Structure formats: structure tokens, C-alpha cells
Amino acid sequence: MKVNAELNWKGGMAFDAEVDGHIIPLDADATVGGNNAGPRPKKLLLVALGGCTSMDIVSILKKMRVEVEKFSVEVESSQTEDEHPYVYEFFKIIFRFEGKGLEAEAEKIQKAVALSHERYCGVSAMLSKSAPVTYEIKINGK
């Protein structure tokens, strides 16, 4: 299946990326000629990873009939700084689940996260070829 994204230069370091009919502005920091009018392209890798695995997990938990009241995901990384190209050294995903009685569903939540991480999330699969992808699960703050 062919997929594509189109980028149109808006001047300076700014681009509008069009994906599936949605426009995502991209830009750089003023120190390199940008106006900070959008996120940096490399940071969108973090968004892609978090979004891919989050959607998997929501779908899996729905099938498992696990009721989650609040769900958030944070993706952490650091990048090399010795010489170009600067690349991410690791990806750590922190999943935060909140809801009544979720402690009793911890095994199902763990399974949903593992299924996404090991089987379904294509972004995780691609990125793990270049840097470790790990995760941590927090249920009701623990």
C-alpha cells in the first residue's frame, strides 16, 4: 500500500506538511532561521510513537472491556550531541491509566501494552531498529 506526505515551503524554515488531508505546520527555532511556528520534524517521531501505541492500547482495552477514565502517554528521549546527525538514543514511553478499580485490571493493561509494543505498533517496530524502546505503566499514580 502506497502512502505519502507532501510538504510545501512557506518561507524561512517553515513548511506545511499535508497528510491524509490534514495540515501540520513545521518550523525551526529562530537560532537557525525559523520563527517557531510549528513543531520540529524530529520531535514528531515522539508524537508518532506515542500516538501509534496509544491507539493500539485503547482499541485492545476496549475489546478486553477495561474501563479507563483517563489515559495519557509521555514519550521521553535524549539525543546525541557529539556530531551530526544528532539522533535519538532511546525511547521511553510512560503510560498513565486512571479509573476506579483499575488495579484489579493491571494484568489486562500490561497485556494490552505488551501487545502494542511487541506486535502491533509499526512506529515502535521501526524505531526499535535504531534505538531501544522501553515502557513503564502507572495505574492510578502507582
PyMOL CGO cylinders between C-alpha atoms (Angstrom):
from pymol import cmd
from pymol.cgo import CYLINDER

trace = [
    CYLINDER, 0.00, 0.00, 0.00, 1.46, 3.32, -1.09, 0.3, 1, 1, 1, 1, 1, 1,
    CYLINDER, 1.46, 3.32, -1.09, 1.49, 6.14, 1.47, 0.3, 1, 1, 1, 1, 1, 1,
    CYLINDER, 1.49, 6.14, 1.47, 2.72, 9.69, 1.13, 0.3, 1, 1, 1, 1, 1, 1,
    CYLINDER, 2.72, 9.69, 1.13, 3.07, 13.08, 2.74, 0.3, 1, 1, 1, 1, 1, 1,
    CYLINDER, 3.07, 13.08, 2.74, 3.55, 16.34, 0.88, 0.3, 1, 1, 1, 1, 1, 1,
    CYLINDER, 3.55, 16.34, 0.88, 5.49, 19.31, 2.23, 0.3, 1, 1, 1, 1, 1, 1,
    CYLINDER, 5.49, 19.31, 2.23, 5.18, 22.85, 0.92, 0.3, 1, 1, 1, 1, 1, 1,
    CYLINDER, 5.18, 22.85, 0.92, 7.74, 25.50, 1.80, 0.3, 1, 1, 1, 1, 1, 1,
    CYLINDER, 7.74, 25.50, 1.80, 6.25, 28.62, 3.38, 0.3, 1, 1, 1, 1, 1, 1,
    CYLINDER, 6.25, 28.62, 3.38, 9.47, 30.65, 3.56, 0.3, 1, 1, 1, 1, 1, 1,
    CYLINDER, 9.47, 30.65, 3.56, 12.28, 30.75, 6.09, 0.3, 1, 1, 1, 1, 1, 1,
    CYLINDER, 12.28, 30.75, 6.09, 12.41, 27.30, 7.67, 0.3, 1, 1, 1, 1, 1, 1,
    CYLINDER, 12.41, 27.30, 7.67, 8.61, 26.84, 7.70, 0.3, 1, 1, 1, 1, 1, 1,
    CYLINDER, 8.61, 26.84, 7.70, 6.75, 24.10, 5.85, 0.3, 1, 1, 1, 1, 1, 1,
    CYLINDER, 6.75, 24.10, 5.85, 3.18, 22.90, 5.79, 0.3, 1, 1, 1, 1, 1, 1,
    CYLINDER, 3.18, 22.90, 5.79, 3.04, 19.12, 5.75, 0.3, 1, 1, 1, 1, 1, 1,
    CYLINDER, 3.04, 19.12, 5.75, -0.14, 17.59, 4.36, 0.3, 1, 1, 1, 1, 1, 1,
    CYLINDER, -0.14, 17.59, 4.36, -1.01, 14.09, 5.48, 0.3, 1, 1, 1, 1, 1, 1,
    CYLINDER, -1.01, 14.09, 5.48, -4.39, 12.49, 4.77, 0.3, 1, 1, 1, 1, 1, 1,
    CYLINDER, -4.39, 12.49, 4.77, -5.91, 15.92, 4.15, 0.3, 1, 1, 1, 1, 1, 1,
    CYLINDER, -5.91, 15.92, 4.15, -4.60, 17.35, 7.45, 0.3, 1, 1, 1, 1, 1, 1,
    CYLINDER, -4.60, 17.35, 7.45, -2.10, 20.22, 7.57, 0.3, 1, 1, 1, 1, 1, 1,
    CYLINDER, -2.10, 20.22, 7.57, 0.74, 20.10, 10.10, 0.3, 1, 1, 1, 1, 1, 1,
    CYLINDER, 0.74, 20.10, 10.10, 2.90, 23.23, 10.28, 0.3, 1, 1, 1, 1, 1, 1,
    CYLINDER, 2.90, 23.23, 10.28, 6.62, 22.63, 10.76, 0.3, 1, 1, 1, 1, 1, 1,
    CYLINDER, 6.62, 22.63, 10.76, 9.24, 25.18, 11.65, 0.3, 1, 1, 1, 1, 1, 1,
    CYLINDER, 9.24, 25.18, 11.65, 12.61, 25.66, 13.30, 0.3, 1, 1, 1, 1, 1, 1,
    CYLINDER, 12.61, 25.66, 13.30, 13.87, 27.79, 16.16, 0.3, 1, 1, 1, 1, 1, 1,
    CYLINDER, 13.87, 27.79, 16.16, 14.89, 31.39, 15.47, 0.3, 1, 1, 1, 1, 1, 1,
    CYLINDER, 14.89, 31.39, 15.47, 18.54, 30.48, 16.13, 0.3, 1, 1, 1, 1, 1, 1,
    CYLINDER, 18.54, 30.48, 16.13, 18.57, 28.55, 12.83, 0.3, 1, 1, 1, 1, 1, 1,
    CYLINDER, 18.57, 28.55, 12.83, 16.35, 30.84, 10.77, 0.3, 1, 1, 1, 1, 1, 1,
    CYLINDER, 16.35, 30.84, 10.77, 12.88, 29.75, 11.83, 0.3, 1, 1, 1, 1, 1, 1,
    CYLINDER, 12.88, 29.75, 11.83, 10.03, 31.52, 13.62, 0.3, 1, 1, 1, 1, 1, 1,
    CYLINDER, 10.03, 31.52, 13.62, 8.94, 28.71, 15.96, 0.3, 1, 1, 1, 1, 1, 1,
    CYLINDER, 8.94, 28.71, 15.96, 5.62, 28.50, 14.07, 0.3, 1, 1, 1, 1, 1, 1,
    CYLINDER, 5.62, 28.50, 14.07, 5.36, 24.73, 14.41, 0.3, 1, 1, 1, 1, 1, 1,
    CYLINDER, 5.36, 24.73, 14.41, 6.99, 21.65, 15.89, 0.3, 1, 1, 1, 1, 1, 1,
    CYLINDER, 6.99, 21.65, 15.89, 10.36, 20.36, 14.76, 0.3, 1, 1, 1, 1, 1, 1,
    CYLINDER, 10.36, 20.36, 14.76, 10.18, 17.34, 12.43, 0.3, 1, 1, 1, 1, 1, 1,
    CYLINDER, 10.18, 17.34, 12.43, 12.30, 15.05, 14.62, 0.3, 1, 1, 1, 1, 1, 1,
    CYLINDER, 12.30, 15.05, 14.62, 10.07, 15.65, 17.66, 0.3, 1, 1, 1, 1, 1, 1,
    CYLINDER, 10.07, 15.65, 17.66, 7.13, 14.44, 15.60, 0.3, 1, 1, 1, 1, 1, 1,
    CYLINDER, 7.13, 14.44, 15.60, 8.74, 10.98, 15.82, 0.3, 1, 1, 1, 1, 1, 1,
    CYLINDER, 8.74, 10.98, 15.82, 7.92, 11.09, 19.53, 0.3, 1, 1, 1, 1, 1, 1,
    CYLINDER, 7.92, 11.09, 19.53, 4.33, 12.06, 18.71, 0.3, 1, 1, 1, 1, 1, 1,
    CYLINDER, 4.33, 12.06, 18.71, 4.08, 9.29, 16.12, 0.3, 1, 1, 1, 1, 1, 1,
    CYLINDER, 4.08, 9.29, 16.12, 5.34, 6.69, 18.59, 0.3, 1, 1, 1, 1, 1, 1,
    CYLINDER, 5.34, 6.69, 18.59, 3.02, 7.84, 21.37, 0.3, 1, 1, 1, 1, 1, 1,
    CYLINDER, 3.02, 7.84, 21.37, 0.04, 8.10, 19.04, 0.3, 1, 1, 1, 1, 1, 1,
    CYLINDER, 0.04, 8.10, 19.04, 0.56, 4.72, 17.42, 0.3, 1, 1, 1, 1, 1, 1,
    CYLINDER, 0.56, 4.72, 17.42, 0.86, 2.77, 20.64, 0.3, 1, 1, 1, 1, 1, 1,
    CYLINDER, 0.86, 2.77, 20.64, -1.91, 4.77, 22.38, 0.3, 1, 1, 1, 1, 1, 1,
    CYLINDER, -1.91, 4.77, 22.38, -4.41, 3.97, 19.66, 0.3, 1, 1, 1, 1, 1, 1,
    CYLINDER, -4.41, 3.97, 19.66, -3.46, 0.29, 19.82, 0.3, 1, 1, 1, 1, 1, 1,
    CYLINDER, -3.46, 0.29, 19.82, -3.93, 0.21, 23.58, 0.3, 1, 1, 1, 1, 1, 1,
    CYLINDER, -3.93, 0.21, 23.58, -7.29, 2.00, 23.54, 0.3, 1, 1, 1, 1, 1, 1,
    CYLINDER, -7.29, 2.00, 23.54, -8.54, -0.49, 20.95, 0.3, 1, 1, 1, 1, 1, 1,
    CYLINDER, -8.54, -0.49, 20.95, -7.22, -3.53, 22.81, 0.3, 1, 1, 1, 1, 1, 1,
    CYLINDER, -7.22, -3.53, 22.81, -8.57, -2.39, 26.18, 0.3, 1, 1, 1, 1, 1, 1,
    CYLINDER, -8.57, -2.39, 26.18, -11.97, -1.75, 24.64, 0.3, 1, 1, 1, 1, 1, 1,
    CYLINDER, -11.97, -1.75, 24.64, -12.04, -5.35, 23.35, 0.3, 1, 1, 1, 1, 1, 1,
    CYLINDER, -12.04, -5.35, 23.35, -10.98, -6.53, 26.83, 0.3, 1, 1, 1, 1, 1, 1,
    CYLINDER, -10.98, -6.53, 26.83, -13.79, -4.43, 28.33, 0.3, 1, 1, 1, 1, 1, 1,
    CYLINDER, -13.79, -4.43, 28.33, -11.46, -2.50, 30.58, 0.3, 1, 1, 1, 1, 1, 1,
    CYLINDER, -11.46, -2.50, 30.58, -13.00, 0.85, 31.55, 0.3, 1, 1, 1, 1, 1, 1,
    CYLINDER, -13.00, 0.85, 31.55, -10.37, 3.60, 31.70, 0.3, 1, 1, 1, 1, 1, 1,
    CYLINDER, -10.37, 3.60, 31.70, -11.44, 7.07, 32.80, 0.3, 1, 1, 1, 1, 1, 1,
    CYLINDER, -11.44, 7.07, 32.80, -8.22, 8.88, 31.92, 0.3, 1, 1, 1, 1, 1, 1,
    CYLINDER, -8.22, 8.88, 31.92, -5.25, 7.80, 29.81, 0.3, 1, 1, 1, 1, 1, 1,
    CYLINDER, -5.25, 7.80, 29.81, -2.12, 9.76, 28.97, 0.3, 1, 1, 1, 1, 1, 1,
    CYLINDER, -2.12, 9.76, 28.97, 1.18, 8.92, 27.38, 0.3, 1, 1, 1, 1, 1, 1,
    CYLINDER, 1.18, 8.92, 27.38, 4.55, 10.63, 27.65, 0.3, 1, 1, 1, 1, 1, 1,
    CYLINDER, 4.55, 10.63, 27.65, 7.43, 9.76, 25.34, 0.3, 1, 1, 1, 1, 1, 1,
    CYLINDER, 7.43, 9.76, 25.34, 10.92, 10.60, 26.61, 0.3, 1, 1, 1, 1, 1, 1,
    CYLINDER, 10.92, 10.60, 26.61, 14.21, 10.55, 24.78, 0.3, 1, 1, 1, 1, 1, 1,
    CYLINDER, 14.21, 10.55, 24.78, 17.60, 12.22, 24.55, 0.3, 1, 1, 1, 1, 1, 1,
    CYLINDER, 17.60, 12.22, 24.55, 19.72, 12.84, 21.54, 0.3, 1, 1, 1, 1, 1, 1,
    CYLINDER, 19.72, 12.84, 21.54, 23.37, 12.58, 20.75, 0.3, 1, 1, 1, 1, 1, 1,
    CYLINDER, 23.37, 12.58, 20.75, 25.20, 15.88, 20.59, 0.3, 1, 1, 1, 1, 1, 1,
    CYLINDER, 25.20, 15.88, 20.59, 28.72, 14.93, 19.63, 0.3, 1, 1, 1, 1, 1, 1,
    CYLINDER, 28.72, 14.93, 19.63, 28.42, 15.24, 15.84, 0.3, 1, 1, 1, 1, 1, 1,
    CYLINDER, 28.42, 15.24, 15.84, 25.79, 15.46, 13.12, 0.3, 1, 1, 1, 1, 1, 1,
    CYLINDER, 25.79, 15.46, 13.12, 23.42, 13.89, 12.54, 0.3, 1, 1, 1, 1, 1, 1,
    CYLINDER, 23.42, 13.89, 12.54, 22.05, 14.14, 16.07, 0.3, 1, 1, 1, 1, 1, 1,
    CYLINDER, 22.05, 14.14, 16.07, 19.87, 11.10, 16.68, 0.3, 1, 1, 1, 1, 1, 1,
    CYLINDER, 19.87, 11.10, 16.68, 17.67, 9.83, 19.48, 0.3, 1, 1, 1, 1, 1, 1,
    CYLINDER, 17.67, 9.83, 19.48, 19.50, 7.38, 21.75, 0.3, 1, 1, 1, 1, 1, 1,
    CYLINDER, 19.50, 7.38, 21.75, 16.42, 5.71, 23.25, 0.3, 1, 1, 1, 1, 1, 1,
    CYLINDER, 16.42, 5.71, 23.25, 12.65, 6.00, 23.54, 0.3, 1, 1, 1, 1, 1, 1,
    CYLINDER, 12.65, 6.00, 23.54, 10.86, 5.55, 26.87, 0.3, 1, 1, 1, 1, 1, 1,
    CYLINDER, 10.86, 5.55, 26.87, 7.07, 5.53, 26.87, 0.3, 1, 1, 1, 1, 1, 1,
    CYLINDER, 7.07, 5.53, 26.87, 5.26, 6.23, 30.14, 0.3, 1, 1, 1, 1, 1, 1,
    CYLINDER, 5.26, 6.23, 30.14, 1.63, 5.10, 30.15, 0.3, 1, 1, 1, 1, 1, 1,
    CYLINDER, 1.63, 5.10, 30.15, -0.65, 6.60, 32.81, 0.3, 1, 1, 1, 1, 1, 1,
    CYLINDER, -0.65, 6.60, 32.81, -4.04, 4.99, 33.39, 0.3, 1, 1, 1, 1, 1, 1,
    CYLINDER, -4.04, 4.99, 33.39, -6.64, 6.29, 35.82, 0.3, 1, 1, 1, 1, 1, 1,
    CYLINDER, -6.64, 6.29, 35.82, -10.00, 4.91, 36.84, 0.3, 1, 1, 1, 1, 1, 1,
    CYLINDER, -10.00, 4.91, 36.84, -11.93, 3.15, 39.56, 0.3, 1, 1, 1, 1, 1, 1,
    CYLINDER, -11.93, 3.15, 39.56, -10.87, -0.44, 40.13, 0.3, 1, 1, 1, 1, 1, 1,
    CYLINDER, -10.87, -0.44, 40.13, -8.08, -0.37, 37.55, 0.3, 1, 1, 1, 1, 1, 1,
    CYLINDER, -8.08, -0.37, 37.55, -5.65, -2.03, 39.94, 0.3, 1, 1, 1, 1, 1, 1,
    CYLINDER, -5.65, -2.03, 39.94, -7.72, -5.20, 39.51, 0.3, 1, 1, 1, 1, 1, 1,
    CYLINDER, -7.72, -5.20, 39.51, -7.28, -4.85, 35.73, 0.3, 1, 1, 1, 1, 1, 1,
    CYLINDER, -7.28, -4.85, 35.73, -3.48, -4.43, 35.91, 0.3, 1, 1, 1, 1, 1, 1,
    CYLINDER, -3.48, -4.43, 35.91, -2.81, -7.75, 34.16, 0.3, 1, 1, 1, 1, 1, 1,
    CYLINDER, -2.81, -7.75, 34.16, -5.06, -6.81, 31.22, 0.3, 1, 1, 1, 1, 1, 1,
    CYLINDER, -5.06, -6.81, 31.22, -3.46, -3.37, 30.99, 0.3, 1, 1, 1, 1, 1, 1,
    CYLINDER, -3.46, -3.37, 30.99, 0.01, -4.93, 30.99, 0.3, 1, 1, 1, 1, 1, 1,
    CYLINDER, 0.01, -4.93, 30.99, -1.08, -7.34, 28.26, 0.3, 1, 1, 1, 1, 1, 1,
    CYLINDER, -1.08, -7.34, 28.26, -2.53, -4.53, 26.11, 0.3, 1, 1, 1, 1, 1, 1,
    CYLINDER, -2.53, -4.53, 26.11, 0.67, -2.50, 26.40, 0.3, 1, 1, 1, 1, 1, 1,
    CYLINDER, 0.67, -2.50, 26.40, 2.84, -5.54, 25.63, 0.3, 1, 1, 1, 1, 1, 1,
    CYLINDER, 2.84, -5.54, 25.63, 0.74, -6.44, 22.58, 0.3, 1, 1, 1, 1, 1, 1,
    CYLINDER, 0.74, -6.44, 22.58, 1.12, -2.94, 21.20, 0.3, 1, 1, 1, 1, 1, 1,
    CYLINDER, 1.12, -2.94, 21.20, 4.84, -2.85, 21.96, 0.3, 1, 1, 1, 1, 1, 1,
    CYLINDER, 4.84, -2.85, 21.96, 5.66, -6.34, 20.66, 0.3, 1, 1, 1, 1, 1, 1,
    CYLINDER, 5.66, -6.34, 20.66, 3.17, -6.89, 17.87, 0.3, 1, 1, 1, 1, 1, 1,
    CYLINDER, 3.17, -6.89, 17.87, 1.00, -4.04, 16.62, 0.3, 1, 1, 1, 1, 1, 1,
    CYLINDER, 1.00, -4.04, 16.62, 2.72, -0.64, 16.75, 0.3, 1, 1, 1, 1, 1, 1,
    CYLINDER, 2.72, -0.64, 16.75, 4.55, -0.20, 13.46, 0.3, 1, 1, 1, 1, 1, 1,
    CYLINDER, 4.55, -0.20, 13.46, 6.21, 3.02, 14.62, 0.3, 1, 1, 1, 1, 1, 1,
    CYLINDER, 6.21, 3.02, 14.62, 7.67, 1.23, 17.64, 0.3, 1, 1, 1, 1, 1, 1,
    CYLINDER, 7.67, 1.23, 17.64, 8.86, -1.60, 15.40, 0.3, 1, 1, 1, 1, 1, 1,
    CYLINDER, 8.86, -1.60, 15.40, 10.62, 0.82, 13.04, 0.3, 1, 1, 1, 1, 1, 1,
    CYLINDER, 10.62, 0.82, 13.04, 12.21, 2.97, 15.73, 0.3, 1, 1, 1, 1, 1, 1,
    CYLINDER, 12.21, 2.97, 15.73, 13.38, -0.03, 17.75, 0.3, 1, 1, 1, 1, 1, 1,
    CYLINDER, 13.38, -0.03, 17.75, 15.70, -0.89, 14.84, 0.3, 1, 1, 1, 1, 1, 1,
    CYLINDER, 15.70, -0.89, 14.84, 17.71, 2.23, 15.62, 0.3, 1, 1, 1, 1, 1, 1,
    CYLINDER, 17.71, 2.23, 15.62, 17.31, 2.74, 19.39, 0.3, 1, 1, 1, 1, 1, 1,
    CYLINDER, 17.31, 2.74, 19.39, 15.83, 0.87, 22.37, 0.3, 1, 1, 1, 1, 1, 1,
    CYLINDER, 15.83, 0.87, 22.37, 12.11, 1.38, 23.00, 0.3, 1, 1, 1, 1, 1, 1,
    CYLINDER, 12.11, 1.38, 23.00, 11.03, 0.71, 26.59, 0.3, 1, 1, 1, 1, 1, 1,
    CYLINDER, 11.03, 0.71, 26.59, 7.92, 1.45, 28.59, 0.3, 1, 1, 1, 1, 1, 1,
    CYLINDER, 7.92, 1.45, 28.59, 6.60, 2.00, 32.09, 0.3, 1, 1, 1, 1, 1, 1,
    CYLINDER, 6.60, 2.00, 32.09, 3.00, 1.63, 33.25, 0.3, 1, 1, 1, 1, 1, 1,
    CYLINDER, 3.00, 1.63, 33.25, 1.41, 3.70, 36.02, 0.3, 1, 1, 1, 1, 1, 1,
    CYLINDER, 1.41, 3.70, 36.02, -2.07, 2.86, 37.27, 0.3, 1, 1, 1, 1, 1, 1,
    CYLINDER, -2.07, 2.86, 37.27, -3.75, 5.49, 39.44, 0.3, 1, 1, 1, 1, 1, 1,
    CYLINDER, -3.75, 5.49, 39.44, -0.39, 7.10, 40.11, 0.3, 1, 1, 1, 1, 1, 1,
    CYLINDER, -0.39, 7.10, 40.11, 1.46, 3.91, 41.11, 0.3, 1, 1, 1, 1, 1, 1,
]
cmd.load_cgo(trace, "trace")
